[in-house]
C-alpha cells in the first residue's frame, strides 16, 4: 500500500520561505519521477518541480531560481525548498510519483500520468 504524506505548509509573508516534505511508504523514491504540484482555487493543477532517478531536476518557469526540489532516498523523503515566496504561490501543494516515466517538464504538464498522490499541504502567502 503506497502512501505519500506531505507536511511543512503554512502561512508566510511575501519574501518568506517554507520547506515542504513528502514521506513515502510502500514506495521507493528511486523510481521514475517524483514531482511537486500545486492547485489554487479555481485553477488547474500545475506541475511545479520534478526530480528523476539520476537527480536531474525540472522546474516550471514561475519558480525557477526560487524553489529547489530534492530527495533523500535513505529517508524516502522528497523536499521542496521554497524561497522568495509570492502571493501567487498560494495553493495546495501535492507530491506525486510516476514509477515508470523519465522526469521532464512535459511529464509535469500531465498530472494524470502520475499514479500516486499525497493529500496535500496548504501554502498561503499574504
N, CA, C and O atoms as CSV, one atom per row, in Angstrom:
chain,resi,resn,atom,element,x,y,z
A,1,UNK,N,N,0.858,-1.189,0.000
A,1,UNK,CA,C,0.000,0.000,0.000
A,1,UNK,C,C,0.890,1.232,0.000
A,1,UNK,O,O,1.682,1.431,0.921
A,2,UNK,N,N,0.762,2.055,-1.027
A,2,UNK,CA,C,1.592,3.246,-1.176
A,2,UNK,C,C,0.939,4.428,-0.484
A,2,UNK,O,O,-0.253,4.688,-0.648
A,3,UNK,N,N,1.736,5.130,0.283
A,3,UNK,CA,C,1.265,6.373,0.903
A,3,UNK,C,C,2.313,7.463,0.716
A,3,UNK,O,O,3.508,7.240,0.909
A,4,UNK,N,N,1.838,8.639,0.339
A,4,UNK,CA,C,2.672,9.837,0.277
A,4,UNK,C,C,2.055,10.851,1.226
A,4,UNK,O,O,0.877,11.186,1.100
A,5,UNK,N,N,2.836,11.336,2.166
A,5,UNK,CA,C,2.303,12.241,3.178
A,5,UNK,C,C,3.121,13.526,3.186
A,5,UNK,O,O,4.309,13.528,3.508
A,6,UNK,N,N,2.453,14.618,2.822
A,6,UNK,CA,C,3.125,15.921,2.786
A,6,UNK,C,C,3.005,16.626,4.132
A,6,UNK,O,O,2.078,16.381,4.904
A,7,UNK,N,N,3.958,17.502,4.389
A,7,UNK,CA,C,3.906,18.361,5.564
A,7,UNK,C,C,4.764,19.595,5.288
A,7,UNK,O,O,5.498,19.649,4.301
A,8,UNK,N,N,4.659,20.573,6.167
A,8,UNK,CA,C,5.505,21.751,6.064
A,8,UNK,C,C,4.823,22.996,5.531
A,8,UNK,O,O,5.426,24.069,5.493
A,9,UNK,N,N,3.576,22.864,5.120
A,9,UNK,CA,C,2.865,24.039,4.643
A,9,UNK,C,C,2.549,25.004,5.778
A,9,UNK,O,O,2.741,24.684,6.951
A,10,UNK,N,N,2.063,26.182,5.417
A,10,UNK,CA,C,1.714,27.173,6.422
A,10,UNK,C,C,1.470,28.524,5.784
A,10,UNK,O,O,1.339,28.652,4.567
A,11,UNK,N,N,1.415,29.514,6.632
A,11,UNK,CA,C,1.196,30.894,6.181
A,11,UNK,C,C,2.470,31.699,6.381
A,11,UNK,O,O,3.061,31.689,7.461
A,12,UNK,N,N,2.883,32.391,5.340
A,12,UNK,CA,C,4.081,33.217,5.415
A,12,UNK,C,C,3.840,34.538,4.705
A,12,UNK,O,O,2.922,34.666,3.895
A,13,UNK,N,N,4.664,35.502,5.015
A,13,UNK,CA,C,4.593,36.792,4.335
A,13,UNK,C,C,5.365,36.721,3.014
A,13,UNK,O,O,6.251,35.881,2.854
A,14,UNK,N,N,5.032,37.585,2.089
A,14,UNK,CA,C,5.812,37.634,0.836
A,14,UNK,C,C,7.291,37.804,1.117
A,14,UNK,O,O,7.697,38.586,1.978
A,15,UNK,N,N,8.082,37.059,0.376
A,15,UNK,CA,C,9.527,37.074,0.592
A,15,UNK,C,C,10.000,36.007,1.552
A,15,UNK,O,O,11.202,35.779,1.692
A,16,UNK,N,N,9.063,35.350,2.215
A,16,UNK,CA,C,9.419,34.324,3.182
A,16,UNK,C,C,9.760,32.993,2.540
A,16,UNK,O,O,9.752,32.851,1.317
A,17,UNK,N,N,10.060,32.019,3.392
A,17,UNK,CA,C,10.473,30.703,2.932
A,17,UNK,C,C,9.708,29.602,3.660
A,17,UNK,O,O,9.284,29.766,4.804
A,18,UNK,N,N,9.546,28.494,2.977
A,18,UNK,CA,C,8.990,27.283,3.566
A,18,UNK,C,C,9.684,26.093,2.935
A,18,UNK,O,O,10.147,26.159,1.796
A,19,UNK,N,N,9.750,25.006,3.685
A,19,UNK,CA,C,10.237,23.747,3.133
A,19,UNK,C,C,9.157,22.689,3.301
A,19,UNK,O,O,8.742,22.382,4.419
A,20,UNK,N,N,8.712,22.144,2.196
A,20,UNK,CA,C,7.732,21.069,2.204
A,20,UNK,C,C,8.458,19.729,2.197
A,20,UNK,O,O,9.520,19.581,1.593
A,21,UNK,N,N,7.862,18.762,2.879
A,21,UNK,CA,C,8.386,17.398,2.887
A,21,UNK,C,C,7.290,16.440,2.452
A,21,UNK,O,O,6.101,16.694,2.640
A,22,UNK,N,N,7.719,15.344,1.872
A,22,UNK,CA,C,6.791,14.297,1.455
A,22,UNK,C,C,7.435,12.964,1.794
A,22,UNK,O,O,8.428,12.574,1.180
A,23,UNK,N,N,6.877,12.275,2.758
A,23,UNK,CA,C,7.405,10.978,3.177
A,23,UNK,C,C,6.630,9.876,2.467
A,23,UNK,O,O,5.400,9.846,2.488
A,24,UNK,N,N,7.361,8.990,1.851
A,24,UNK,CA,C,6.742,7.885,1.129
A,24,UNK,C,C,6.852,6.594,1.923
A,24,UNK,O,O,7.885,6.302,2.526
A,25,UNK,N,N,5.783,5.839,1.913
A,25,UNK,CA,C,5.813,4.499,2.475
A,25,UNK,C,C,5.236,3.528,1.447
A,25,UNK,O,O,4.313,3.863,0.705
A,26,UNK,N,N,5.790,2.334,1.418
A,26,UNK,CA,C,5.360,1.374,0.419
A,26,UNK,C,C,5.831,1.707,-0.975
A,26,UNK,O,O,5.337,1.149,-1.954
A,27,UNK,N,N,6.783,2.610,-1.069
A,27,UNK,CA,C,7.260,3.084,-2.373
A,27,UNK,C,C,8.666,3.620,-2.203
A,27,UNK,O,O,8.962,4.332,-1.244
A,28,UNK,N,N,9.533,3.269,-3.149
A,28,UNK,CA,C,10.876,3.815,-3.120
A,28,UNK,C,C,10.985,4.990,-4.069
A,28,UNK,O,O,10.514,4.931,-5.204
A,29,UNK,N,N,11.614,6.062,-3.594
A,29,UNK,CA,C,11.694,7.276,-4.409
A,29,UNK,C,C,12.622,7.115,-5.601
A,29,UNK,O,O,12.600,7.936,-6.518
A,30,UNK,N,N,13.423,6.082,-5.599
A,30,UNK,CA,C,14.399,5.908,-6.656
A,30,UNK,C,C,13.788,5.174,-7.856
A,30,UNK,O,O,14.371,4.241,-8.408
A,31,UNK,N,N,12.600,5.630,-8.232
A,31,UNK,CA,C,11.906,5.078,-9.393
A,31,UNK,C,C,11.288,6.220,-10.162
A,31,UNK,O,O,10.720,7.137,-9.569
A,32,UNK,N,N,11.394,6.174,-11.493
A,32,UNK,CA,C,10.657,7.119,-12.318
A,32,UNK,C,C,10.869,8.576,-11.952
A,32,UNK,O,O,11.997,9.064,-11.881
A,33,UNK,N,N,9.768,9.249,-11.725
A,33,UNK,CA,C,9.775,10.684,-11.459
A,33,UNK,C,C,8.983,10.997,-10.203
A,33,UNK,O,O,7.886,10.479,-9.996
A,34,UNK,N,N,9.560,11.856,-9.364
A,34,UNK,CA,C,8.826,12.408,-8.230
A,34,UNK,C,C,8.574,13.878,-8.521
A,34,UNK,O,O,9.465,14.594,-8.978
A,35,UNK,N,N,7.361,14.316,-8.254
A,35,UNK,CA,C,7.031,15.696,-8.579
A,35,UNK,C,C,6.275,16.404,-7.485
A,35,UNK,O,O,5.633,15.786,-6.635
A,36,UNK,N,N,6.368,17.723,-7.527
A,36,UNK,CA,C,5.534,18.593,-6.707
A,36,UNK,C,C,4.568,19.332,-7.636
A,36,UNK,O,O,4.959,19.864,-8.675
A,37,UNK,N,N,3.314,19.346,-7.234
A,37,UNK,CA,C,2.267,20.037,-7.969
A,37,UNK,C,C,1.570,21.000,-7.025
A,37,UNK,O,O,1.682,20.885,-5.805
A,38,UNK,N,N,0.853,21.947,-7.603
A,38,UNK,CA,C,0.049,22.839,-6.778
A,38,UNK,C,C,-1.248,23.161,-7.485
A,38,UNK,O,O,-1.339,23.121,-8.712
A,39,UNK,N,N,-2.245,23.481,-6.686
A,39,UNK,CA,C,-3.546,23.845,-7.235
A,39,UNK,C,C,-4.157,24.942,-6.389
A,39,UNK,O,O,-4.401,24.773,-5.194
A,40,UNK,N,N,-4.398,26.066,-7.034
A,40,UNK,CA,C,-5.062,27.183,-6.385
A,40,UNK,C,C,-6.560,27.089,-6.662
A,40,UNK,O,O,-6.960,26.473,-7.650
A,41,UNK,N,N,-7.387,27.682,-5.822
A,41,UNK,CA,C,-8.837,27.626,-6.041
A,41,UNK,C,C,-9.212,28.141,-7.423
A,41,UNK,O,O,-8.778,29.213,-7.843
A,42,UNK,N,N,-10.020,27.362,-8.115
A,42,UNK,CA,C,-10.490,27.770,-9.433
A,42,UNK,C,C,-9.493,27.578,-10.549
A,42,UNK,O,O,-9.762,27.948,-11.692
A,43,UNK,N,N,-8.334,27.001,-10.235
A,43,UNK,CA,C,-7.311,26.805,-11.257
A,43,UNK,C,C,-6.984,25.327,-11.419
A,43,UNK,O,O,-7.268,24.516,-10.537
A,44,UNK,N,N,-6.388,24.991,-12.549
A,44,UNK,CA,C,-5.977,23.615,-12.782
A,44,UNK,C,C,-4.722,23.282,-11.974
A,44,UNK,O,O,-3.940,24.151,-11.589
A,45,UNK,N,N,-4.571,21.977,-11.739
A,45,UNK,CA,C,-3.364,21.542,-11.054
A,45,UNK,C,C,-2.145,21.785,-11.944
A,45,UNK,O,O,-2.165,21.496,-13.141
A,46,UNK,N,N,-1.099,22.315,-11.347
A,46,UNK,CA,C,0.080,22.748,-12.099
A,46,UNK,C,C,1.322,22.027,-11.598
A,46,UNK,O,O,1.554,21.946,-10.391
A,47,UNK,N,N,2.118,21.506,-12.519
A,47,UNK,CA,C,3.378,20.913,-12.149
A,47,UNK,C,C,4.380,21.983,-11.779
A,47,UNK,O,O,4.577,22.931,-12.539
A,48,UNK,N,N,5.021,21.851,-10.620
A,48,UNK,CA,C,5.950,22.859,-10.128
A,48,UNK,C,C,7.396,22.426,-10.332
A,48,UNK,O,O,8.215,23.181,-10.855
A,49,UNK,N,N,7.697,21.200,-9.912
A,49,UNK,CA,C,9.077,20.715,-9.999
A,49,UNK,C,C,9.074,19.201,-10.020
A,49,UNK,O,O,8.173,18.557,-9.483
A,50,UNK,N,N,10.094,18.646,-10.649
A,50,UNK,CA,C,10.229,17.198,-10.694
A,50,UNK,C,C,11.686,16.807,-10.531
A,50,UNK,O,O,12.591,17.581,-10.841
A,51,UNK,N,N,11.901,15.576,-10.033
A,51,UNK,CA,C,13.260,15.076,-9.875
A,51,UNK,C,C,13.283,13.626,-10.298
A,51,UNK,O,O,12.414,12.841,-9.920
A,52,UNK,N,N,14.287,13.274,-11.090
A,52,UNK,CA,C,14.393,11.927,-11.611
A,52,UNK,C,C,15.304,11.047,-10.791
A,52,UNK,O,O,15.867,11.474,-9.782
A,53,UNK,N,N,15.441,9.807,-11.239
A,53,UNK,CA,C,16.278,8.848,-10.517
A,53,UNK,C,C,17.737,9.249,-10.501
A,53,UNK,O,O,18.472,8.895,-9.580
A,54,UNK,N,N,18.163,9.988,-11.519
A,54,UNK,CA,C,19.559,10.430,-11.584
A,54,UNK,C,C,19.781,11.773,-10.892
A,54,UNK,O,O,20.875,12.335,-10.941
A,55,UNK,N,N,18.734,12.275,-10.250
A,55,UNK,CA,C,18.843,13.559,-9.568
A,55,UNK,C,C,18.620,14.759,-10.448
A,55,UNK,O,O,18.675,15.892,-9.969
A,56,UNK,N,N,18.370,14.544,-11.720
A,56,UNK,CA,C,18.095,15.674,-12.607
A,56,UNK,C,C,16.763,16.311,-12.215
A,56,UNK,O,O,15.828,15.629,-11.795
A,57,UNK,N,N,16.700,17.631,-12.361
A,57,UNK,CA,C,15.527,18.375,-11.903
A,57,UNK,C,C,14.907,19.194,-13.027
A,57,UNK,O,O,15.580,19.577,-13.985
A,58,UNK,N,N,13.620,19.450,-12.889
A,58,UNK,CA,C,12.885,20.295,-13.826
A,58,UNK,C,C,12.001,21.226,-13.016
A,58,UNK,O,O,11.460,20.840,-11.980
A,59,UNK,N,N,11.859,22.455,-13.496
A,59,UNK,CA,C,11.049,23.455,-12.803
A,59,UNK,C,C,10.194,24.212,-13.792
A,59,UNK,O,O,10.622,24.499,-14.910
A,60,UNK,N,N,8.983,24.534,-13.374
A,60,UNK,CA,C,8.192,25.434,-14.191
A,60,UNK,C,C,8.807,26.827,-14.088
A,60,UNK,O,O,9.424,27.169,-13.079
A,61,UNK,N,N,8.636,27.620,-15.129
A,61,UNK,CA,C,9.335,28.903,-15.211
A,61,UNK,C,C,9.064,29.823,-14.027
A,61,UNK,O,O,9.952,30.553,-13.586
A,62,UNK,N,N,7.852,29.789,-13.518
A,62,UNK,CA,C,7.467,30.746,-12.473
A,62,UNK,C,C,8.193,30.523,-11.145
A,62,UNK,O,O,8.184,31.401,-10.281
A,63,UNK,N,N,8.820,29.356,-10.976
A,63,UNK,CA,C,9.501,29.078,-9.701
A,63,UNK,C,C,11.008,28.915,-9.852
A,63,UNK,O,O,11.713,28.748,-8.857
A,64,UNK,N,N,11.505,28.962,-11.073
A,64,UNK,CA,C,12.944,28.795,-11.289
A,64,UNK,C,C,13.725,29.854,-10.518
A,64,UNK,O,O,13.384,31.036,-10.524
A,65,UNK,N,N,14.775,29.395,-9.860
A,65,UNK,CA,C,15.600,30.309,-9.076
A,65,UNK,C,C,15.075,30.561,-7.674
A,65,UNK,O,O,15.780,31.137,-6.846
A,66,UNK,N,N,13.847,30.140,-7.395
A,66,UNK,CA,C,13.259,30.346,-6.066
A,66,UNK,C,C,12.989,29.029,-5.338
A,66,UNK,O,O,13.125,28.953,-4.117
A,67,UNK,N,N,12.611,28.005,-6.080
A,67,UNK,CA,C,12.277,26.710,-5.487
A,67,UNK,C,C,13.369,25.698,-5.819
A,67,UNK,O,O,13.985,25.751,-6.884
A,68,UNK,N,N,13.595,24.778,-4.885
A,68,UNK,CA,C,14.549,23.696,-5.112
A,68,UNK,C,C,13.930,22.381,-4.681
A,68,UNK,O,O,13.498,22.236,-3.538
A,69,UNK,N,N,13.887,21.427,-5.592
A,69,UNK,CA,C,13.391,20.096,-5.276
A,69,UNK,C,C,14.589,19.197,-4.981
A,69,UNK,O,O,15.626,19.282,-5.639
A,70,UNK,N,N,14.426,18.339,-3.985
A,70,UNK,CA,C,15.483,17.399,-3.647
A,70,UNK,C,C,14.850,16.172,-3.010
A,70,UNK,O,O,13.665,16.172,-2.680
A,71,UNK,N,N,15.648,15.134,-2.842
A,71,UNK,CA,C,15.138,13.933,-2.192
A,71,UNK,C,C,16.248,13.251,-1.433
A,71,UNK,O,O,17.426,13.363,-1.770
A,72,UNK,N,N,15.843,12.545,-0.402
A,72,UNK,CA,C,16.753,11.732,0.396
A,72,UNK,C,C,16.257,10.304,0.273
A,72,UNK,O,O,15.291,9.914,0.928
A,73,UNK,N,N,16.920,9.528,-0.566
A,73,UNK,CA,C,16.450,8.155,-0.810
A,73,UNK,C,C,16.515,7.312,0.454
A,73,UNK,O,O,15.669,6.443,0.662
A,74,UNK,N,N,17.506,7.558,1.297
A,74,UNK,CA,C,17.635,6.775,2.531
A,74,UNK,C,C,16.451,7.016,3.465
A,74,UNK,O,O,16.008,6.115,4.176
A,75,UNK,N,N,15.950,8.252,3.449
A,75,UNK,CA,C,14.801,8.592,4.304
A,75,UNK,C,C,13.480,8.464,3.556
A,75,UNK,O,O,12.408,8.655,4.130
A,76,UNK,N,N,13.572,8.138,2.264
A,76,UNK,CA,C,12.369,8.028,1.433
A,76,UNK,C,C,11.533,9.303,1.501
A,76,UNK,O,O,10.306,9.257,1.600
A,77,UNK,N,N,12.212,10.419,1.448
A,77,UNK,CA,C,11.555,11.711,1.621
A,77,UNK,C,C,11.904,12.663,0.484
A,77,UNK,O,O,13.063,12.795,0.089
A,78,UNK,N,N,10.890,13.310,-0.021
A,78,UNK,CA,C,11.014,14.324,-1.068
A,78,UNK,C,C,10.837,15.693,-0.424
A,78,UNK,O,O,10.031,15.856,0.492
A,79,UNK,N,N,11.595,16.676,-0.906
A,79,UNK,CA,C,11.533,18.020,-0.336
A,79,UNK,C,C,11.271,19.057,-1.425
A,79,UNK,O,O,11.571,18.846,-2.600
A,80,UNK,N,N,10.703,20.183,-0.997
A,80,UNK,CA,C,10.606,21.352,-1.859
A,80,UNK,C,C,10.946,22.568,-1.006
A,80,UNK,O,O,10.158,22.991,-0.161
A,81,UNK,N,N,12.125,23.116,-1.241
A,81,UNK,CA,C,12.534,24.336,-0.565
A,81,UNK,C,C,12.004,25.509,-1.373
A,81,UNK,O,O,12.288,25.635,-2.564
A,82,UNK,N,N,11.230,26.368,-0.715
A,82,UNK,CA,C,10.598,27.484,-1.403
A,82,UNK,C,C,11.078,28.791,-0.777
A,82,UNK,O,O,10.826,29.053,0.399
A,83,UNK,N,N,11.761,29.597,-1.561
A,83,UNK,CA,C,12.267,30.891,-1.102
A,83,UNK,C,C,11.594,32.019,-1.884
A,83,UNK,O,O,10.977,31.798,-2.926
A,84,UNK,N,N,11.731,33.217,-1.357
A,84,UNK,CA,C,11.184,34.409,-2.025
A,84,UNK,C,C,9.733,34.188,-2.437
A,84,UNK,O,O,9.347,34.459,-3.574
A,85,UNK,N,N,8.954,33.702,-1.516
A,85,UNK,CA,C,7.566,33.351,-1.834
A,85,UNK,C,C,6.753,34.586,-2.201
A,85,UNK,O,O,6.956,35.677,-1.667
A,86,UNK,N,N,5.829,34.375,-3.128
A,86,UNK,CA,C,4.958,35.439,-3.627
A,86,UNK,C,C,3.507,35.060,-3.372
A,86,UNK,O,O,3.192,33.879,-3.225
A,87,UNK,N,N,2.625,36.046,-3.319
A,87,UNK,CA,C,1.195,35.720,-3.124
A,87,UNK,C,C,0.668,34.738,-4.165
A,87,UNK,O,O,-0.207,33.927,-3.860
A,88,UNK,N,N,1.185,34.801,-5.379
A,88,UNK,CA,C,0.712,33.892,-6.428
A,88,UNK,C,C,1.190,32.454,-6.227
A,88,UNK,O,O,0.786,31.565,-6.977
A,89,UNK,N,N,2.043,32.209,-5.230
A,89,UNK,CA,C,2.432,30.849,-4.888
A,89,UNK,C,C,1.411,30.183,-3.975
A,89,UNK,O,O,1.519,28.990,-3.691
A,90,UNK,N,N,0.431,30.937,-3.518
A,90,UNK,CA,C,-0.606,30.388,-2.637
A,90,UNK,C,C,-1.375,29.286,-3.341
A,90,UNK,O,O,-1.926,29.492,-4.422
A,91,UNK,N,N,-1.408,28.112,-2.719
A,91,UNK,CA,C,-2.065,26.950,-3.323
A,91,UNK,C,C,-1.971,25.766,-2.372
A,91,UNK,O,O,-1.262,25.810,-1.367
A,92,UNK,N,N,-2.691,24.719,-2.704
A,92,UNK,CA,C,-2.483,23.426,-2.064
A,92,UNK,C,C,-1.355,22.747,-2.843
A,92,UNK,O,O,-1.388,22.681,-4.072
A,93,UNK,N,N,-0.373,22.252,-2.124
A,93,UNK,CA,C,0.782,21.613,-2.750
A,93,UNK,C,C,0.717,20.098,-2.525
A,93,UNK,O,O,0.474,19.623,-1.416
A,94,UNK,N,N,0.942,19.363,-3.610
A,94,UNK,CA,C,0.876,17.906,-3.576
A,94,UNK,C,C,2.191,17.318,-4.067
A,94,UNK,O,O,2.824,17.857,-4.975
A,95,UNK,N,N,2.595,16.209,-3.459
A,95,UNK,CA,C,3.666,15.430,-4.065
A,95,UNK,C,C,3.031,14.253,-4.789
A,95,UNK,O,O,1.950,13.788,-4.428
A,96,UNK,N,N,3.717,13.786,-5.805
A,96,UNK,CA,C,3.188,12.713,-6.628
A,96,UNK,C,C,4.321,11.889,-7.208
A,96,UNK,O,O,5.455,12.356,-7.315
A,97,UNK,N,N,4.002,10.665,-7.578
A,97,UNK,CA,C,5.001,9.746,-8.097
A,97,UNK,C,C,4.522,9.096,-9.387
A,97,UNK,O,O,3.386,8.634,-9.494
A,98,UNK,N,N,5.408,9.075,-10.345
A,98,UNK,CA,C,5.209,8.307,-11.569
A,98,UNK,C,C,6.322,7.270,-11.607
A,98,UNK,O,O,7.482,7.624,-11.818
A,99,UNK,N,N,5.994,5.996,-11.407
A,99,UNK,CA,C,7.043,4.980,-11.224
A,99,UNK,C,C,7.847,4.661,-12.474
A,99,UNK,O,O,8.936,4.097,-12.371
A,100,UNK,N,N,7.342,5.005,-13.642
A,100,UNK,CA,C,7.958,4.475,-14.855
A,100,UNK,C,C,8.514,5.503,-15.812
A,100,UNK,O,O,9.299,5.159,-16.696
A,101,UNK,N,N,8.124,6.764,-15.657
A,101,UNK,CA,C,8.480,7.734,-16.689
A,101,UNK,C,C,9.720,8.528,-16.339
A,101,UNK,O,O,10.075,8.688,-15.171
A,102,UNK,N,N,10.369,9.022,-17.383
A,102,UNK,CA,C,11.510,9.922,-17.208
A,102,UNK,C,C,10.978,11.308,-16.872
A,102,UNK,O,O,10.029,11.789,-17.492
A,103,UNK,N,N,11.599,11.941,-15.885
A,103,UNK,CA,C,11.139,13.262,-15.440
A,103,UNK,C,C,11.443,14.315,-16.495
A,103,UNK,O,O,12.545,14.366,-17.041
A,104,UNK,N,N,10.459,15.147,-16.771
A,104,UNK,CA,C,10.655,16.255,-17.705
A,104,UNK,C,C,9.538,17.264,-17.484
A,104,UNK,O,O,8.546,16.967,-16.818
A,105,UNK,N,N,9.701,18.451,-18.043
A,105,UNK,CA,C,8.641,19.448,-17.949
A,105,UNK,C,C,7.393,18.955,-18.654
A,105,UNK,O,O,6.273,19.253,-18.239
A,106,UNK,N,N,7.595,18.194,-19.729
A,106,UNK,CA,C,6.435,17.657,-20.444
A,106,UNK,C,C,5.648,16.715,-19.540
A,106,UNK,O,O,4.417,16.738,-19.542
A,107,UNK,N,N,6.347,15.890,-18.769
A,107,UNK,CA,C,5.648,14.982,-17.866
A,107,UNK,C,C,4.924,15.774,-16.780
A,107,UNK,O,O,3.791,15.449,-16.423
A,108,UNK,N,N,5.581,16.821,-16.251
A,108,UNK,CA,C,4.947,17.624,-15.212
A,108,UNK,C,C,3.690,18.320,-15.728
A,108,UNK,O,O,2.809,18.676,-14.946
A,109,UNK,N,N,3.607,18.510,-17.030
A,109,UNK,CA,C,2.434,19.167,-17.612
A,109,UNK,C,C,1.238,18.231,-17.714
A,109,UNK,O,O,0.141,18.659,-18.076
A,110,UNK,N,N,1.444,16.952,-17.397
A,110,UNK,CA,C,0.342,15.982,-17.471
A,110,UNK,C,C,0.194,15.271,-16.133
A,110,UNK,O,O,0.640,14.135,-15.979
A,111,UNK,N,N,-0.432,15.937,-15.164
A,111,UNK,CA,C,-0.581,15.336,-13.834
A,111,UNK,C,C,-1.257,13.975,-13.847
A,111,UNK,O,O,-1.012,13.154,-12.963
A,112,UNK,N,N,-2.107,13.726,-14.841
A,112,UNK,CA,C,-2.835,12.454,-14.860
A,112,UNK,C,C,-1.896,11.264,-15.051
A,112,UNK,O,O,-2.290,10.126,-14.794
A,113,UNK,N,N,-0.662,11.507,-15.498
A,113,UNK,CA,C,0.296,10.427,-15.683
A,113,UNK,C,C,0.915,9.973,-14.354
A,113,UNK,O,O,1.544,8.917,-14.285
A,114,UNK,N,N,0.735,10.769,-13.316
A,114,UNK,CA,C,1.288,10.408,-12.014
A,114,UNK,C,C,0.302,9.501,-11.293
A,114,UNK,O,O,-0.887,9.803,-11.186
A,115,UNK,N,N,0.825,8.380,-10.802
A,115,UNK,CA,C,-0.024,7.312,-10.283
A,115,UNK,C,C,-0.389,7.534,-8.817
A,115,UNK,O,O,-1.532,7.325,-8.411
A,116,UNK,N,N,0.603,7.963,-8.026
A,116,UNK,CA,C,0.395,8.081,-6.585
A,116,UNK,C,C,0.442,9.544,-6.163
A,116,UNK,O,O,1.272,10.320,-6.638
A,117,UNK,N,N,-0.472,9.906,-5.254
A,117,UNK,CA,C,-0.606,11.293,-4.810
A,117,UNK,C,C,-0.733,11.363,-3.296
A,117,UNK,O,O,-1.305,10.476,-2.662
A,118,UNK,N,N,-0.191,12.432,-2.730
A,118,UNK,CA,C,-0.429,12.715,-1.331
A,118,UNK,C,C,-1.717,13.500,-1.166
A,118,UNK,O,O,-2.417,13.796,-2.134
A,119,UNK,N,N,-2.013,13.830,0.085
A,119,UNK,CA,C,-3.281,14.507,0.386
A,119,UNK,C,C,-3.161,16.025,0.276
A,119,UNK,O,O,-4.169,16.731,0.251
A,120,UNK,N,N,-1.932,16.520,0.210
A,120,UNK,CA,C,-1.712,17.950,0.034
A,120,UNK,C,C,-1.409,18.687,1.321
A,120,UNK,O,O,-1.801,18.263,2.408
A,121,UNK,N,N,-0.707,19.795,1.180
A,121,UNK,CA,C,-0.425,20.692,2.295
A,121,UNK,C,C,-0.598,22.124,1.794
A,121,UNK,O,O,-0.107,22.477,0.721
A,122,UNK,N,N,-1.291,22.936,2.571
A,122,UNK,CA,C,-1.656,24.287,2.129
A,122,UNK,C,C,-0.514,25.265,2.362
A,122,UNK,O,O,0.097,25.292,3.431
A,123,UNK,N,N,-0.242,26.060,1.345
A,123,UNK,CA,C,0.713,27.165,1.447
A,123,UNK,C,C,-0.023,28.455,1.155
A,123,UNK,O,O,-0.656,28.591,0.108
A,124,UNK,N,N,0.056,29.408,2.082
A,124,UNK,CA,C,-0.597,30.702,1.921
A,124,UNK,C,C,0.430,31.801,2.092
A,124,UNK,O,O,1.127,31.866,3.105
A,125,UNK,N,N,0.518,32.664,1.094
A,125,UNK,CA,C,1.486,33.768,1.126
A,125,UNK,C,C,0.691,35.070,1.077
A,125,UNK,O,O,0.069,35.394,0.066
A,126,UNK,N,N,0.722,35.806,2.179
A,126,UNK,CA,C,-0.011,37.070,2.218
A,126,UNK,C,C,0.531,37.972,3.293
A,126,UNK,O,O,0.035,39.084,3.475
